[in-house]
Amino acid sequence: MKILVTGASGFVGNNICKYFSKLTDYEVIGISRSGNHKLKDIKYIEADISNSENIELLHNNIDSVDIIV
């Protein structure tokens, strides 16, 4: 199952990424505006989801997602 976490470099998003990355059934993709990525084993994408060009970039780089947080 794929989970997409917005705000992945922030306090809440980072902890959500940590939690789901420990579970074997989840592939975690983190999105954040900053390049401050703290965790290994997580695919990070630096993007601002309030920018329509970045939304198109995400759409082109991610096949499908089961959960968005």
C-alpha positions in Angstrom: 0.0 0.0 0.0 1.3 3.5 -0.9 1.0 6.4 1.5 1.7 10.0 0.4 2.6 12.3 3.3 2.4 16.0 2.7 4.6 18.2 5.0 7.0 15.3 5.4 9.8 17.4 6.8 7.7 19.0 9.5 7.1 17.6 13.0 3.8 15.8 12.3 4.6 14.6 8.8 8.0 13.3 9.8 6.5 11.3 12.6 3.9 9.9 10.3 6.6 8.9 7.8 8.6 7.2 10.6 5.6 5.2 11.8 4.5 3.9 8.4 8.1 3.3 7.2 8.4 0.7 10.0 5.4 -1.2 8.8 6.3 -3.7 6.0 3.1 -3.3 4.1 3.6 0.4 3.3 5.6 2.3 0.7 6.0 5.9 2.0 6.4 8.9 -0.3 7.0 12.2 1.5 6.4 15.6 0.0 7.8 18.8 1.4 8.7 22.3 0.3 12.0 22.2 2.1 14.9 19.9 1.3 15.2 19.0 5.0 14.7 15.2 4.6 15.6 13.2 7.7 14.7 9.6 7.0 16.1 6.9 4.8 14.0 4.3 3.0 11.4 7.0 2.1 11.1 8.5 -1.4 11.1 12.3 -0.9 9.8 14.8 -3.4 10.5 18.5 -3.0 7.4 20.3 -4.1 4.9 23.0 -3.0 1.4 21.5 -3.4 -0.1 25.0 -3.6 1.7 25.4 -6.9 -0.2 23.9 -9.9 3.0 23.2 -11.8 4.2 21.1 -8.9 0.9 19.2 -8.8 1.4 18.2 -12.4 5.0 17.1 -11.6 3.6 14.9 -8.8 1.0 13.5 -11.1 3.6 12.6 -13.6 6.0 11.0 -11.1 3.7 9.0 -8.9 1.7 6.1 -10.4 -0.9 5.7 -7.7 -1.5 6.3 -4.0 -3.8 4.5 -1.6 -3.7 7.0 1.3 -2.9 10.8 1.4 -2.1 12.4 4.7 
